[in-house]
Amino acid sequence: MNIPAIMSKPAISVSPDRDIRDGARRVSRFNRSRAPVVSDGEVAGFVSLTAPVIEDMAAKRG
């Protein structure tokens, strides 16, 4: 079995210069819990929907 057969589609990633709230919204919009942060074609890390991110987003709305 190859990776495309088991991965979620569409594949999404986040740019490292993106605001964390924008990155979290992108992850949420595609119904994911995390996405790779890609810089110059390389994975630099991951952004995930953790409690601190969600709490920060809620505080900014309030």
C-alpha positions as CSV (number, residue, x, y, z in Angstrom):
1,M,0.0,0.0,0.0
2,N,1.3,3.5,-0.8
3,I,0.9,6.7,1.2
4,P,-1.7,8.4,-1.1
5,A,-4.0,5.5,-0.5
6,I,-4.3,6.2,3.2
7,M,-3.8,9.9,3.5
8,S,-6.6,12.5,4.0
9,K,-7.6,14.4,1.0
10,P,-7.2,17.2,0.1
11,A,-3.6,17.4,1.5
12,I,-3.2,20.7,3.3
13,S,-0.2,22.5,4.7
14,V,0.5,25.8,6.5
15,S,3.1,28.4,5.8
16,P,5.4,29.4,8.7
17,D,4.7,33.1,8.1
18,R,0.9,32.6,8.6
19,D,-0.7,33.8,11.8
20,I,-1.4,30.9,14.2
21,R,-5.1,31.8,14.2
22,D,-5.3,31.6,10.4
23,G,-3.4,28.3,10.4
24,A,-5.8,26.9,13.0
25,R,-8.8,28.1,11.0
26,R,-7.4,26.4,7.9
27,V,-6.9,23.1,9.8
28,S,-10.4,23.3,11.2
29,R,-12.0,24.2,7.9
30,F,-10.7,21.0,6.4
31,N,-11.9,19.0,9.4
32,R,-8.4,18.1,10.5
33,S,-6.7,18.1,13.9
34,R,-3.2,19.1,12.5
35,A,-1.3,20.1,9.5
36,P,2.4,20.3,8.5
37,V,4.1,23.6,8.4
38,V,6.1,23.7,5.1
39,S,8.9,26.1,4.5
40,D,10.9,26.0,1.2
41,G,9.5,22.6,0.4
42,E,10.6,21.1,3.7
43,V,8.4,20.2,6.7
44,A,9.4,22.6,9.5
45,G,6.9,21.4,12.1
46,F,3.2,20.9,12.7
47,V,0.3,23.1,13.8
48,S,-2.5,21.4,15.7
49,L,-5.8,22.3,17.3
50,T,-4.8,22.2,20.9
51,A,-6.5,23.9,23.8
52,P,-4.2,26.9,24.0
53,V,-4.8,27.7,20.3
54,I,-8.6,27.3,20.6
55,E,-8.6,29.4,23.8
56,D,-6.6,32.2,22.1
57,M,-9.0,32.2,19.2
58,A,-12.0,32.4,21.5
59,A,-10.4,35.3,23.5
60,K,-9.8,37.3,20.3
61,R,-13.4,36.9,19.2
62,G,-14.8,38.0,22.6
